[in-house]
C-alpha cells in the first residue's frame, strides 16, 4: 500500500526543479483511458537528454510521462517519504540501491548510462582549462579563485565525483573556502555562467546542451580521477504499465542514440 504523502515530502518537492512533459501546454493531461501520465524522477544532469527522449517516446508510443528533475539524493528521500514516482533515473548506483534494499523497487534495476565531468571556465575567467587541472592548480596557488562551483556532494553524485577529483589533485582543502554549491549539477552550471564563479566542475552533458559551449571553455576530466558515474534506473513498487514501457524504451536504440549525442556512455 502506498505511503501517505507527508508534509516534508510536499515541502521538498516544491524546492525541486521539475518539468512536465505530459502536454504541449505544460499542464498534466490524461492519456487515452483517462489515466494521468506516470511521474518519473530523474537526476538533474539528464535535463536536456531526457526531455528529448520523452518527446520521442510520446511520438513513438502515443503515451506520455511526467518528468521531475532534481538531485538524486533529494529525489531518493522524497521516494522514501512517499512521493508518487513510478520510475527513478539516478546519477549513480548508490541511491537506487538504497531504495532497492528498503523494498521500494521492483528489483535492482539496470545501468542505463555513464556520465563524464568537465572543468568549465566562463568567458572572461582567468582559469585555463585542461584535463589534468594544472591551470586550476596554478590559479588556486596564486589565490585568484574567487568562487568555484560544483554540485553539493551530499545529495548530487556529480558533486561527489567533483570532490573526488579535487582531492586527487590535492586541491580540496585550498579550494573548499571558495566553493559555491548547487543543489543540483544544473544549478552549479548556472552559477558558472552567471558571473558568480571563476570555474566549475559540471556534467559533460550540460556543456553539450544548446548554446552552453559558447559561454566558456571546458576540458573533459579523465574517468580515472573519480569513481565511475554509472547511472542506474529502477522501477518503483507502484510502477504501472506506461512507466514500465518507458523503462524498456530507455534501454532501446532510440534512447541510447540520444544519450550518446548528449555525451553519455551507454551499456553494450
Buried (B, 14 or more C-beta within 10 A) or exposed (E): EEBEBEEEBEEBBEEBBBBBBBBEEEEBBEBEEEEBBBBBBBBBBBBBBBBBBBEBBBEEEEBBBBBBBBBBBBBBBBBBBBBBBBBBBBBBBBBBBBBBEEEBBBEEBBBBBBBBBBBBBBEEBBBBBBEEBEBBBEBBEEEEBBBBBBBBBEBBBBBBBBBBBBEBBEBBEBBEEBBBBBBBBBBBBBBBBEEBBBBBBBBBBBBBBEEBEEBBBBBBBBBEBBEBBBBBBBBBBBBEEBBBBBBEBBBEEBBBEBBEEBBBBBEE
